[in-house]
């Protein structure tokens, strides 16, 4: 068993989003993404890996296959690997997301930023 504190993974940068790894295993990858207002991730997908997003704090917009959706604290979103998504903090407050990818897609996604 492993225990991590999500609060230890919440860290922001004015230069770019931050990504803090929680668990990195063969079958799953989990991390926290932190966004300052206006920051985001461009459209992409995770091919064979399902994506779960839990909005821990803040508000923003998540576009999935061209359809924009407002997201807010407490929301949980599931995307299949083939769905193309982007995320942007559209509010004036910081936003943090708890992310799970399963199976763990590749080493490129397993790095902190």
MMTF fields as JSON, N, C-alpha, C and O atoms, coordinates in Angstrom:
{
  "mmtfVersion": "1.0.0",
  "mmtfProducer": "UNKNOWN",
  "numBonds": 451,
  "numAtoms": 452,
  "numGroups": 113,
  "numChains": 1,
  "numModels": 1,
  "chainsPerModel": [1],
  "groupsPerChain": [113],
  "chainIdList": ["A"],
  "bondAtomList": [4, 2, 8, 6, 12, 10, 16, 14, 20, 18, 24, 22, 28, 26, 32, 30, 36, 34, 40, 38, 44, 42, 48, 46, 52, 50, 56, 54, 60, 58, 64, 62, 68, 66, 72, 70, 76, 74, 80, 78, 84, 82, 88, 86, 92, 90, 96, 94, 100, 98, 104, 102, 108, 106, 112, 110, 116, 114, 120, 118, 124, 122, 128, 126, 132, 130, 136, 134, 140, 138, 144, 142, 148, 146, 152, 150, 156, 154, 160, 158, 164, 162, 168, 166, 172, 170, 176, 174, 180, 178, 184, 182, 188, 186, 192, 190, 196, 194, 200, 198, 204, 202, 208, 206, 212, 210, 216, 214, 220, 218, 224, 222, 228, 226, 232, 230, 236, 234, 240, 238, 244, 242, 248, 246, 252, 250, 256, 254, 260, 258, 264, 262, 268, 266, 272, 270, 276, 274, 280, 278, 284, 282, 288, 286, 292, 290, 296, 294, 300, 298, 304, 302, 308, 306, 312, 310, 316, 314, 320, 318, 324, 322, 328, 326, 332, 330, 336, 334, 340, 338, 344, 342, 348, 346, 352, 350, 356, 354, 360, 358, 364, 362, 368, 366, 372, 370, 376, 374, 380, 378, 384, 382, 388, 386, 392, 390, 396, 394, 400, 398, 404, 402, 408, 406, 412, 410, 416, 414, 420, 418, 424, 422, 428, 426, 432, 430, 436, 434, 440, 438, 444, 442, 448, 446],
  "bondOrderList": [1, 1, 1, 1, 1, 1, 1, 1, 1, 1, 1, 1, 1, 1, 1, 1, 1, 1, 1, 1, 1, 1, 1, 1, 1, 1, 1, 1, 1, 1, 1, 1, 1, 1, 1, 1, 1, 1, 1, 1, 1, 1, 1, 1, 1, 1, 1, 1, 1, 1, 1, 1, 1, 1, 1, 1, 1, 1, 1, 1, 1, 1, 1, 1, 1, 1, 1, 1, 1, 1, 1, 1, 1, 1, 1, 1, 1, 1, 1, 1, 1, 1, 1, 1, 1, 1, 1, 1, 1, 1, 1, 1, 1, 1, 1, 1, 1, 1, 1, 1, 1, 1, 1, 1, 1, 1, 1, 1, 1, 1, 1, 1],
  "groupList": [{"groupName": "UNK", "atomNameList": ["N", "CA", "C", "O"], "elementList": ["N", "C", "C", "O"], "formalChargeList": [0, 0, 0, 0], "bondAtomList": [1, 0, 2, 1, 3, 2], "bondOrderList": [1, 1, 2], "singleLetterCode": "X", "chemCompType": "L-PEPTIDE LINKING"}],
  "groupTypeList": [0, 0, 0, 0, 0, 0, 0, 0, 0, 0, 0, 0, 0, 0, 0, 0, 0, 0, 0, 0, 0, 0, 0, 0, 0, 0, 0, 0, 0, 0, 0, 0, 0, 0, 0, 0, 0, 0, 0, 0, 0, 0, 0, 0, 0, 0, 0, 0, 0, 0, 0, 0, 0, 0, 0, 0, 0, 0, 0, 0, 0, 0, 0, 0, 0, 0, 0, 0, 0, 0, 0, 0, 0, 0, 0, 0, 0, 0, 0, 0, 0, 0, 0, 0, 0, 0, 0, 0, 0, 0, 0, 0, 0, 0, 0, 0, 0, 0, 0, 0, 0, 0, 0, 0, 0, 0, 0, 0, 0, 0, 0, 0, 0],
  "groupIdList": [1, 2, 3, 4, 5, 6, 7, 8, 9, 10, 11, 12, 13, 14, 15, 16, 17, 18, 19, 20, 21, 22, 23, 24, 25, 26, 27, 28, 29, 30, 31, 32, 33, 34, 35, 36, 37, 38, 39, 40, 41, 42, 43, 44, 45, 46, 47, 48, 49, 50, 51, 52, 53, 54, 55, 56, 57, 58, 59, 60, 61, 62, 63, 64, 65, 66, 67, 68, 69, 70, 71, 72, 73, 74, 75, 76, 77, 78, 79, 80, 81, 82, 83, 84, 85, 86, 87, 88, 89, 90, 91, 92, 93, 94, 95, 96, 97, 98, 99, 100, 101, 102, 103, 104, 105, 106, 107, 108, 109, 110, 111, 112, 113],
  "secStructList": [7, 7, 7, 7, 7, 4, 4, 4, 4, 7, 7, 7, 7, 1, 1, 1, 7, 3, 3, 3, 3, 3, 3, 3, 7, 1, 1, 7, 3, 3, 3, 3, 3, 3, 3, 7, 6, 6, 7, 3, 3, 3, 3, 3, 7, 7, 6, 6, 7, 3, 3, 3, 3, 3, 3, 3, 3, 7, 3, 3, 3, 3, 3, 3, 6, 6, 3, 3, 3, 3, 3, 3, 6, 6, 7, 3, 3, 3, 3, 7, 6, 6, 1, 7, 3, 3, 3, 3, 7, 7, 1, 1, 1, 7, 3, 3, 3, 3, 3, 3, 3, 3, 1, 7, 7, 7, 4, 4, 4, 4, 1, 7, 7],
  "xCoordList": [0.836, 0.0, 0.881, 1.952, 0.398, 1.085, 0.073, -1.089, 0.507, -0.345, 0.405, 1.569, -0.262, 0.291, -0.728, -1.929, -0.278, -1.149, -1.263, -0.266, -2.476, -2.692, -2.272, -1.763, -2.479, -2.119, -0.633, -0.244, 0.199, 1.631, 1.953, 3.082, 0.974, 1.176, 0.611, 0.685, 0.052, -0.532, 0.525, 0.863, 1.039, 2.085, 1.896, 1.694, 1.959, 1.67, 2.91, 3.829, 2.912, 3.975, 3.321, 2.365, 3.832, 3.316, 3.723, 3.111, 4.757, 5.28, 4.511, 4.36, 4.022, 3.315, 2.553, 2.717, 1.72, 1.061, 2.119, 3.255, 1.747, 2.644, 1.955, 0.729, 2.766, 2.282, 3.106, 4.333, 2.429, 3.1, 2.586, 1.404, 3.489, 3.145, 2.775, 3.443, 1.699, 1.309, 1.716, 2.524, 1.164, 1.526, 1.853, 1.143, 2.941, 3.355, 3.557, 4.549, 2.609, 2.626, 2.448, 2.168, 2.609, 2.432, 1.019, 0.839, 0.032, -1.358, -2.017, -3.118, -1.376, -1.995, -0.962, 0.139, -1.365, -0.579, -1.535, -2.597, -1.168, -2.002, -1.125, 0.028, -1.709, -0.969, -1.938, -3.141, -1.388, -2.16, -1.645, -0.442, -2.58, -2.26, -2.735, -3.845, -1.878, -2.184, -2.091, -1.093, -3.14, -3.254, -3.462, -4.331, -2.686, -2.98, -4.064, -4.266, -4.76, -5.753, -5.144, -4.056, -5.876, -5.442, -4.576, -4.415, -4.012, -3.162, -4.014, -5.157, -3.435, -4.175, -3.286, -2.075, -3.914, -3.235, -3.918, -5.144, -3.142, -3.71, -4.456, -4.32, -5.24, -5.969, -5.026, -4.021, -5.375, -4.632, -5.486, -6.557, -5.012, -5.685, -4.631, -3.43, -5.108, -4.197, -4.357, -4.076, -4.807, -4.89, -5.57, -6.798, -4.816, -5.381, -5.679, -6.118, -5.448, -5.612, -6.836, -7.008, -7.682, -8.811, -8.303, -7.284, -9.035, -8.677, -9.8, -10.967, -9.439, -10.367, -9.837, -8.662, -10.704, -10.339, -11.272, -12.493, -10.698, -11.482, -11.042, -9.878, -11.966, -11.645, -11.589, -12.612, -10.379, -10.19, -10.582, -11.226, -10.188, -10.503, -10.483, -9.799, -11.243, -11.27, -12.323, -13.123, -12.295, -13.236, -12.478, -11.413, -13.043, -12.413, -13.291, -14.503, -12.644, -13.349, -12.57, -11.35, -13.309, -12.726, -13.483, -14.691, -12.762, -13.357, -13.034, -11.872, -14.072, -13.899, -14.504, -15.693, -13.677, -14.108, -14.849, -15.869, -14.315, -14.86, -16.015, -16.498, -16.48, -17.605, -17.113, -16.593, -17.265, -16.799, -17.746, -18.966, -17.144, -17.892, -17.298, -16.08, -18.144, -17.676, -17.429, -18.254, -16.29, -15.976, -15.711, -15.189, -16.078, -15.932, -15.598, -15.753, -15.144, -14.741, -15.816, -16.999, -15.38, -16.284, -16.662, -17.125, -16.48, -16.809, -15.804, -14.617, -16.308, -15.47, -15.815, -16.984, -14.797, -14.991, -14.245, -13.113, -14.88, -14.24, -14.168, -15.171, -12.994, -12.806, -12.156, -11.221, -12.669, -12.021, -10.752, -10.644, -9.808, -8.499, -8.524, -7.663, -9.491, -9.533, -10.138, -9.999, -10.8, -11.415, -10.336, -9.426, -10.452, -9.493, -10.022, -11.168, -9.169, -9.604, -8.553, -7.371, -9.019, -8.144, -8.751, -9.947, -7.921, -8.374, -7.778, -6.612, -8.602, -8.11, -8.767, -9.967, -7.956, -8.489, -9.04, -8.28, -10.356, -11.022, -11.462, -12.146, -11.074, -11.484, -10.355, -9.298, -10.602, -9.568, -8.91, -8.199, -9.155, -8.553, -7.788, -8.036, -6.862, -6.095, -7.02, -8.064, -6.616, -7.386, -6.445, -5.343, -6.893, -6.132, -7.009, -8.185, -6.415, -7.117, -6.358, -5.134, -7.078, -6.511, -6.791, -7.945, -5.742, -5.837, -5.432, -4.476, -6.175, -5.795, -5.825, -6.816, -4.742, -4.669, -4.47, -3.594, -5.297, -5.146, -5.465, -6.509, -4.599, -3.286, -2.324, -2.589, -1.218, -0.191, 0.254, 0.787, 0.04, 0.245, 1.696, 1.974, 2.598, 3.998, 4.841, 4.323, 6.129, 7.061, 6.924, 7.199, 6.51, 6.412, 5.406, 5.59, 4.356, 3.343, 3.71, 3.045, 4.746, 5.127, 6.154, 6.783, 6.339, 7.33, 6.651, 5.617, 7.244, 6.729, 7.12, 8.166, 6.279, 6.609, 6.273, 6.465],
  "yCoordList": [-1.181, 0.0, 1.245, 1.276, 2.263, 3.546, 4.636, 4.551, 5.648, 6.798, 8.064, 8.238, 8.938, 10.251, 11.318, 11.05, 12.488, 13.625, 14.494, 15.032, 14.63, 15.471, 16.905, 17.593, 17.363, 18.743, 19.02, 20.164, 17.98, 18.156, 18.287, 18.618, 18.03, 18.059, 19.322, 19.489, 20.203, 21.439, 22.532, 23.034, 22.888, 23.903, 24.595, 23.934, 25.902, 26.675, 27.404, 27.7, 27.688, 28.467, 29.492, 29.179, 30.693, 31.718, 31.45, 31.988, 30.617, 30.359, 29.284, 29.384, 28.253, 27.158, 26.341, 26.534, 25.428, 24.514, 23.69, 23.586, 23.106, 22.163, 20.811, 20.716, 19.783, 18.403, 17.697, 17.644, 17.153, 16.463, 15.022, 14.782, 14.078, 12.66, 12.185, 12.52, 11.397, 10.762, 9.291, 8.853, 8.527, 7.124, 6.833, 7.256, 6.102, 5.686, 4.177, 3.685, 3.453, 1.993, 1.502, 2.295, 0.208, -0.35, -0.106, 0.227, -0.27, -0.206, 1.142, 1.362, 2.059, 3.375, 4.441, 4.176, 5.646, 6.839, 7.848, 8.111, 8.419, 9.467, 10.654, 10.506, 11.836, 13.065, 14.209, 14.082, 15.333, 16.561, 17.57, 17.812, 18.162, 19.28, 20.557, 20.618, 21.579, 22.859, 23.967, 24.084, 24.778, 25.825, 27.183, 27.329, 28.156, 29.549, 30.017, 29.37, 31.11, 31.629, 31.808, 32.363, 31.324, 31.44, 30.3, 30.144, 29.497, 28.382, 27.188, 27.034, 26.344, 25.181, 24.167, 24.352, 23.084, 22.067, 22.011, 22.088, 21.877, 21.869, 20.572, 19.595, 20.557, 19.341, 18.162, 18.28, 17.032, 15.791, 14.63, 14.842, 13.415, 12.251, 11.33, 11.588, 10.255, 9.298, 7.908, 6.907, 7.847, 6.631, 5.479, 5.396, 4.601, 3.397, 3.565, 2.615, 4.751, 4.961, 5.808, 6.893, 5.304, 6.094, 7.174, 7.01, 8.283, 9.449, 9.737, 9.821, 9.887, 10.359, 11.675, 11.783, 12.672, 13.993, 14.331, 14.307, 14.645, 15.12, 16.551, 16.796, 17.491, 18.896, 19.105, 19.055, 19.34, 19.533, 20.936, 21.125, 21.918, 23.316, 24.14, 23.806, 25.217, 26.13, 25.766, 24.848, 26.513, 26.36, 26.481, 27.094, 25.886, 26.004, 25.454, 25.3, 25.163, 24.61, 23.396, 23.438, 22.317, 21.121, 20.849, 20.614, 20.883, 20.622, 19.181, 18.775, 18.408, 17.008, 16.812, 17.054, 16.371, 16.175, 17.397, 17.273, 18.578, 19.829, 20.407, 21.488, 19.723, 20.195, 20.786, 20.051, 22.111, 22.734, 22.425, 22.379, 22.217, 21.931, 22.734, 22.744, 23.411, 24.08, 23.017, 22.126, 23.119, 22.2, 23.011, 24.124, 22.433, 23.141, 22.154, 20.945, 22.667, 21.815, 20.78, 21.102, 19.53, 18.427, 17.615, 16.483, 18.155, 17.411, 16.281, 16.416, 15.165, 14.038, 13.725, 13.546, 13.661, 13.486, 12.235, 11.996, 11.438, 10.261, 10.467, 10.795, 10.276, 10.314, 9.009, 8.517, 8.46, 7.3, 7.769, 8.93, 6.881, 7.24, 7.904, 8.735, 7.561, 8.12, 9.53, 10.232, 9.946, 11.276, 12.352, 12.245, 13.378, 14.489, 15.549, 15.985, 15.955, 16.917, 18.007, 17.826, 19.124, 20.196, 20.739, 20.585, 21.371, 21.93, 23.321, 23.546, 24.261, 25.622, 26.186, 26.021, 26.855, 27.582, 28.902, 29.793, 29.022, 30.219, 31.163, 32.153, 30.865, 31.702, 32.641, 32.683, 33.386, 34.29, 33.717, 34.424, 32.412, 31.735, 30.505, 30.002, 30.031, 28.835, 27.617, 27.567, 26.635, 25.405, 24.205, 24.209, 23.173, 21.93, 20.748, 20.686, 19.806, 18.614, 17.373, 17.319, 16.365, 15.053, 14.192, 14.034, 13.633, 12.897, 11.439, 11.146, 10.529, 9.118, 8.685, 8.9, 8.078, 7.46, 5.966, 5.539, 5.173, 3.729, 3.069, 3.358, 2.191, 1.88, 3.062, 3.991, 3.005, 4.044, 4.119, 3.144, 5.275, 5.335, 5.213, 4.44, 5.939, 5.887, 6.754, 7.52, 6.627, 7.369, 8.875, 9.622, 9.334, 10.782, 11.436, 12.587, 10.718, 11.277, 11.104, 11.666, 10.344, 10.037, 10.991, 10.688, 12.135, 13.104, 14.325, 14.785, 14.835, 16.054, 17.278, 17.304, 18.267, 19.563, 20.65, 21.833],
  "zCoordList": [0.0, 0.0, 0.0, 0.606, -0.696, -0.717, -0.388, -0.788, 0.333, 0.653, 0.279, 0.642, -0.442, -0.794, -0.424, -0.416, -0.127, 0.165, -1.079, -1.56, -1.597, -2.771, -2.477, -3.361, -1.243, -0.898, -1.114, -1.35, -1.034, -1.285, -2.771, -3.133, -3.629, -5.072, -5.71, -6.928, -4.906, -5.435, -5.368, -4.296, -6.548, -6.676, -8.021, -9.039, -8.027, -9.23, -9.728, -8.965, -11.034, -11.663, -12.585, -13.295, -12.569, -13.481, -14.922, -15.845, -15.132, -16.473, -17.235, -18.453, -16.535, -17.208, -16.168, -14.963, -16.657, -15.736, -15.017, -15.481, -13.887, -13.218, -13.152, -13.091, -13.165, -13.094, -12.035, -12.123, -11.031, -9.947, -9.883, -9.634, -10.109, -10.139, -8.734, -7.756, -8.654, -7.398, -7.431, -6.611, -8.369, -8.522, -9.973, -10.886, -10.171, -11.507, -11.47, -10.934, -12.044, -12.042, -13.475, -14.374, -13.69, -15.031, -15.561, -16.732, -14.704, -15.149, -14.951, -15.456, -14.225, -14.053, -13.761, -13.278, -14.074, -13.785, -13.184, -13.748, -12.041, -11.459, -11.095, -10.689, -11.255, -10.995, -10.776, -11.003, -10.328, -10.17, -11.184, -11.283, -11.944, -12.834, -12.156, -11.627, -12.18, -11.552, -12.587, -13.298, -12.667, -13.677, -13.019, -12.159, -13.408, -13.082, -14.061, -15.089, -13.778, -14.73, -16.122, -16.278, -17.128, -18.516, -19.007, -20.218, -18.121, -18.536, -18.975, -18.545, -19.842, -20.31, -20.992, -21.113, -21.438, -22.237, -23.595, -23.672, -24.667, -26.015, -26.31, -25.573, -27.383, -27.758, -27.999, -28.7, -27.403, -27.594, -27.09, -26.522, -27.297, -26.733, -26.132, -26.218, -25.523, -24.905, -25.501, -24.841, -26.747, -27.55, -26.827, -26.832, -26.213, -25.582, -24.097, -23.449, -23.547, -22.107, -21.802, -22.358, -20.916, -20.442, -19.501, -18.83, -19.468, -18.664, -17.683, -18.066, -16.41, -15.393, -14.856, -14.505, -14.791, -14.289, -13.132, -13.287, -11.977, -10.835, -10.564, -10.245, -10.69, -10.447, -8.935, -8.252, -8.423, -6.99, -6.56, -5.528, -7.359, -7.034, -8.307, -9.275, -8.289, -9.424, -10.459, -10.275, -11.544, -12.648, -13.953, -14.018, -14.989, -16.291, -17.387, -17.233, -18.501, -19.653, -20.153, -20.318, -20.388, -20.975, -22.263, -22.252, -23.363, -24.669, -25.049, -25.039, -25.384, -25.757, -27.138, -27.346, -28.077, -29.46, -30.001, -30.679, -29.689, -30.206, -29.415, -29.751, -28.369, -27.571, -26.254, -25.415, -26.049, -24.809, -23.638, -23.793, -22.475, -21.249, -20.105, -19.922, -19.332, -18.133, -17.064, -16.863, -16.38, -15.301, -14.039, -14.096, -12.901, -11.635, -10.525, -10.695, -9.395, -8.273, -7.965, -7.861, -7.821, -7.534, -8.748, -8.603, -9.95, -11.165, -11.386, -11.089, -11.915, -12.322, -13.77, -14.112, -14.617, -16.056, -16.509, -16.087, -17.368, -17.959, -19.469, -20.102, -20.041, -21.491, -21.931, -21.299, -23.022, -23.623, -24.314, -24.709, -24.456, -25.0, -26.356, -26.646, -27.199, -28.552, -28.585, -29.586, -27.516, -27.505, -27.383, -26.561, -28.206, -28.19, -27.222, -27.327, -26.281, -25.268, -25.058, -25.348, -24.554, -24.09, -22.802, -22.556, -21.987, -20.718, -20.577, -20.899, -20.087, -19.845, -18.599, -18.376, -17.793, -16.645, -17.171, -17.551, -17.191, -17.723, -16.613, -16.874, -15.374, -14.251, -13.84, -14.47, -12.78, -12.258, -11.004, -10.29, -10.739, -9.593, -10.08, -11.175, -9.259, -9.595, -9.684, -9.034, -10.504, -10.678, -10.548, -11.098, -9.812, -9.674, -10.051, -9.69, -10.787, -11.255, -10.827, -10.952, -10.319, -10.045, -11.264, -11.662, -11.86, -13.122, -12.913, -12.195, -13.551, -13.605, -15.063, -15.76, -15.519, -16.845, -16.644, -15.892, -17.327, -17.222, -18.55, -19.135, -19.047, -18.495, -18.664, -19.426, -17.946, -18.043, -19.505, -20.034, -20.172, -21.625, -22.1, -23.017, -21.511, -21.938, -21.032, -20.219, -21.18, -20.333, -20.501, -19.562, -21.665, -21.904, -20.957, -20.562, -20.594, -19.694, -18.231, -17.361, -17.944, -16.568, -16.003, -14.989, -16.635, -16.186, -15.577, -16.061, -14.52, -13.899, -14.713, -15.36, -14.671, -15.274, -14.268, -14.55]
}
